[in-house]
Amino acid sequence: MVTRSKGFGLWLALASAATFGSSGPFAKSLLVEGWSSGAIVLLRVTGASLVLAVPAVLALRGRWSLVREHLATVLAYGAVAVAGCQVAYFYAVQRLDVGVALLLEYLGVVLVVLVVWVRTRRAPSALTGLGIVLALVGLVLVLDLGGAVRPDLVGVAWGLVAAAGLATFFVLAAEDSHLPPVALAGLGMGAGAVVLAVLGLVHVLPMHFVATDVTLLGGQAPWWAAVGELALVAAAAAYLLGVTAARVLGSTVASFVGLTEVLFAVLFAWLLLGELPGLVQLLGGVGIVAGVVAVRLGELRRERADRATAAADEADFPLPSGVA
């Protein structure tokens, strides 16, 4: 029974990675028709927040005080991890191949390690350090600075901003909180939608909507089909699948499987848009993914070692009877 449950969880995690990975090609199909990144993200986040509203409310029944306690986290999640990260990623997609933009965003995992290093003043393990080096080498290869076509530096900058947004997501998600994950996602997306709408109304963030067909699979499709996919499939369904998979597999295994999002994104970009990174960039992508895996493994080993040390200390100095 446990094996069957784990197998089901693995399929859920792969489905989550695939649905997340589909966002780039559908967003780019809108961008080339004149849509702005802000407009795409606004509709995507608004649609997803509406879909997640019901499960979020159900998860918070009788516990609405948790929203007040974690209001700052919800607002930061919505403004930076949802709205900011997605807008930056779509700006990067507008100037770079989908696969390259996503690889840049995944450097956020490395940024998390650096943030923790600065906060705790505790150097990462050797394996984590190796992962950082591999990821940086992979970044150089992805940019293919010696190639015939130089990378769009503005697109690269937006990709790194998206990485910072992803790092913020990981930091906030890892906080010790009693706020249900679905509630954090639903409320965060709602907050992100409000932030995007306000920025659009005051003309800080361009909002260009173009009611025209988009090109996918070499043919034409209505614009609302692309927007619907982004909101329902690449956002709401992707997150719900990811949450369910994490509860079945555990966060560590689910996060490793989630790395396949990069592969799915490259595959969808090839099938839907005809984009395929060059050989050097593909090798760089392998380096980044390998680096992220090494970082994850290094942090996991450190967590296990810390737990073992804490358990040993507790065994040596047990708490007095009656002390919780």
NORVENCOR-V582135 format. One record per residue. PSI is psi as a letter, one per 30 degrees, with the letter a starting at -180 (NA if undefined). OMEGA is omega in whole degrees, -180 to 180 (none if undefined). Layout:
((PSI OMEGA) (PSI OMEGA))
//
This chain:
((e 180) (e 180) (e 179) (e 179) (e 178) (e 178) (e 177) (e 178) (e 178) (e 178) (e 177) (e -180) (e 178) (e 178) (e 178) (e 179) (e -179) (e -179) (e 175) (e -177) (f -179) (f -174) (e -176) (e -179) (e -179) (e 177) (e -178) (e 178) (f 176) (e -178) (e -177) (f 178) (g 176) (g 176) (k 174) (l 179) (e 180) (e -180) (e -180) (e -178) (e 180) (e -180) (e -180) (e -177) (e 179) (e 179) (e -180) (e -180) (e 178) (e 179) (e -177) (f -176) (e -177) (e 178) (f 178) (e 179) (e 179) (e -179) (f -176) (g -179) (k 179) (g -177) (h -177) (f 177) (f 179) (e 180) (e 179) (e -178) (e -175) (g -177) (e 180) (e 178) (e 180) (e -179) (e 179) (e 178) (e -178) (e -175) (e -174) (e -174) (f 180) (d -175) (e -177) (e -179) (e -177) (e 178) (e 180) (e -180) (e -179) (e 173) (e 178) (e 179) (e -180) (f -175) (f -177) (l 171) (k -178) (e -178) (e 180) (e 180) (e -179) (e 177) (e 177) (e -180) (e -177) (f 172) (f 176) (f 177) (e 178) (e 179) (e 178) (e 179) (e -180) (e 178) (e 179) (e 179) (e -180) (e -178) (e -173) (f -175) (h 179) (j -176) (k 178) (l 180) (l -180) (e -180) (e 177) (e 177) (e 177) (e 179) (e 179) (e 179) (e 179) (e -179) (e 180) (e 176) (e 177) (e 178) (e 179) (e 179) (e 179) (e 179) (f 175) (h -175) (f -180) (g -178) (l -179) (e -179) (j -179) (k -180) (l 176) (j -174) (e 177) (e 177) (e 178) (e 179) (e 178) (e 177) (e 178) (e 174) (e 176) (e 177) (e 178) (e 177) (e 178) (e 177) (e 177) (e 178) (e -179) (e -179) (e -179) (e -179) (f -178) (f -180) (k 178) (j -173) (k 176) (f 179) (k -178) (k -179) (e -180) (e 178) (e 178) (e -180) (e -177) (e 180) (e 179) (e 178) (e 176) (e 178) (e 178) (e 179) (e 179) (e 179) (e 180) (e -180) (e 179) (e 179) (e 177) (e -178) (e -180) (g 175) (g 173) (e 179) (j -180) (k 178) (j 180) (j 177) (k -179) (j -178) (i 179) (l 180) (l 178) (l -178) (k 178) (k -180) (h 179) (g 180) (a -178) (k 177) (k 179) (k -177) (e -177) (f 177) (e 178) (e 179) (e 179) (e 178) (e -178) (e -177) (e -173) (e -175) (e -173) (f 178) (d -174) (e -179) (e -178) (e -178) (e -179) (e 176) (e -179) (e 179) (e -180) (e 180) (e -179) (e -180) (f 179) (e -174) (f -170) (l -174) (e -176) (e -180) (e -179) (e 180) (e 177) (e 179) (e 180) (f 178) (f 178) (f 175) (e 180) (e -180) (e 179) (e -180) (e 178) (e -180) (e -180) (e 179) (e 178) (e -177) (e -173) (e -175) (f -178) (g 179) (k 175) (k 179) (l 178) (l -176) (e -179) (e 179) (e 177) (e 177) (e 177) (e 177) (e 176) (e 179) (e 180) (e 180) (e 179) (e 178) (e 179) (e 178) (e 180) (e 177) (e 179) (e -179) (e 180) (e 179) (e 178) (e 178) (e 180) (e 179) (e 179) (e 179) (e 179) (e 179) (e 179) (e 179) (e 179) (e 180) (e 179) (e 179) (e 180) (e 179) (e -180) (e -178) (i -179) (k 178) (k 177) (l 180) (k 178) (f 178) (k -178) (NA none))
//
